[in-house]
Amino acid sequence: MKTILFLSLLFPLCAIAGDADYKIVIREHHFYPSELTVIAGKKMTLLIENQDATPEEFDSDALNREQRIRGHGNITLYLEPLAPGHYAFAGELHEATAQGVIVAK
């Protein structure tokens, strides 16, 4: 019984410690969250899910990424470790409303 309790406490910590994946949702031509804080100096996977029926294009000069996301689709971006700082991005097809920033700390 003590072993089961110990393992149940240990596994959630392992999952959190190794988790460097992040998600951004596009809804009504806005990014949620519009400010995403990530861990600086670690490789990461960023999933971008477009919940709108219309396509969007994730565009970031700071991250050197530009990728189209079909309506009700998603993409996965693999990012190299970021130095501490702010990395702006926008939805090129709805740039007036789809704005965001990744903050690496």
Secondary structure, DSSP 8 states (H G I E B T S, - for coil): -HHHHHHHHHHHHHHHHT--EEEEEEETTEEESSEEEE-TTS-EEEEEEE-SSS-EEEEETTTTEEEEE-TT-EEEEEE----SEEEEEEEGGGTTT-EEEEEE-
